[in-house]
Amino acid sequence: MGLCTRILASETDIVIKTFTGSEPYEDLFTELKYLHRVQGVTGVQKLVGVALKLPLLITEFDGISLYKYCCKDIEKNKFFIILKNICRTVKELNMLGIIHNDIKSDNICVKESHGEPKTSLIDFGNSTEKGDILFKRRLSKHAKETLDWIAPEVQESKVSTPESDAYSVAVMTEELTKNLNMSLPREMQNWIKKCQEKNPAKRPDMDDLINIIDSKQRKRSRTEYDTEEEQQQQPPQKRTKSYCTLI
C-alpha cells in the first residue's frame, strides 16, 4: 500500500511512492525487487531511485492511468495498440518467471508519443515468482469481491501462473470496452470469455490475443490501402458548365 505523488519541474517529471501500509519496508523491498529485475522489459515504469529511511520509491512519470485515458472516446485502433502493448509486456514478464498479479486499468499508464499511445505497467507490489503463492491466508468473501480482477486461484491461495495474469487482462479489457461502449470482434470476445474460466489450464495465453489483434490490424491496413487505390484509379469528374441568364 502506498501514496503516489507526482513531482513536476523544469527538467524533472517523477512519481514518488510513499509506503504507508502496516509493513512499509517489506512492501518497498518486494516492489523494488521485481521492478529492478524488469527494467529491461519494454513497457514497465522506469526506476529512478529509492529512499530507505522514509521509505519511498522514485520512478519516472509515465502518463495518466489507462482508466482515465479511456474516460474519453478513443479510436478502436488506438485501443487495440494499447492492448497489444500490454500483452507483450505481460508476456515478457511471464517469460522471466514473474507474475504481476495486479493488472488493472489503474496500474497501467498511458502517454501519447508522436500521436501513438505508449503504455507502462506499474505497481509490482503484488508480484510473485511463477508458482509462488501471493496470499498466505485465504481472503474473505468481501475481499474477493473487492479484488475481482485478481484470478480466483490467486485469491484462494493457490499458485500464480501466466494464466493468472491472462485472467486479469481479460477482466480489464471487458470492463474498459463496456465503459467505452465499444464492440469487439467475435474472436476477441471468445478470448475474453475463455480467459475467465475458473480452471487456469483452460485459459488461452497472451500470444492468442496478440495474434487476433495483428490479424485485425492487417485487415484494416489492407482495407485502407484498397480504398486509397480505388480513389486514385477513379477518372476525374468532368466539370459541368453552368449557364446563367443576365436580366
Stockholm file with secondary structure:
# STOCKHOLM 1.0

chainA/1-247         MGLCTRILASETDIVIKTFTGSEPYEDLFTELKYLHRVQGVTGVQKLVGVALKLPLLITEFDGISLYKYCCKDIEKNKFFIILKNICRTVKELNMLGIIHNDIKSDNICVKESHGEPKTSLIDFGNSTEKGDILFKRRLSKHAKETLDWIAPEVQESKVSTPESDAYSVAVMTEELTKNLNMSLPREMQNWIKKCQEKNPAKRPDMDDLINIIDSKQRKRSRTEYDTEEEQQQQPPQKRTKSYCTLI
#=GR chainA/1-247 SS CEEEEEEECSSCEEEEEEECSSSHHHHHHHHHHHHHHTTTSTTBCCEEEEETTTTEEEEECCCEEHHHHTTSCCCHHHHHHHHHHHHHHHHHHHHTTEECCCCCGGGEEEEEETTEEEEEECCCTTCEETTCCSCSSCCCHHHHHHTTTSCHHHHTTCCCCHHHHHHHHHHHHHHHHHHHTCCCCHHHHHHHHHHTCSSGGGCCCHHHHHHHHHHHHHHHHHHHHHHHHHHHHSCCCCCCCCCCCCC
#=GC SS_cons         CEEEEEEECSSCEEEEEEECSSSHHHHHHHHHHHHHHTTTSTTBCCEEEEETTTTEEEEECCCEEHHHHTTSCCCHHHHHHHHHHHHHHHHHHHHTTEECCCCCGGGEEEEEETTEEEEEECCCTTCEETTCCSCSSCCCHHHHHHTTTSCHHHHTTCCCCHHHHHHHHHHHHHHHHHHHTCCCCHHHHHHHHHHTCSSGGGCCCHHHHHHHHHHHHHHHHHHHHHHHHHHHHSCCCCCCCCCCCCC
//
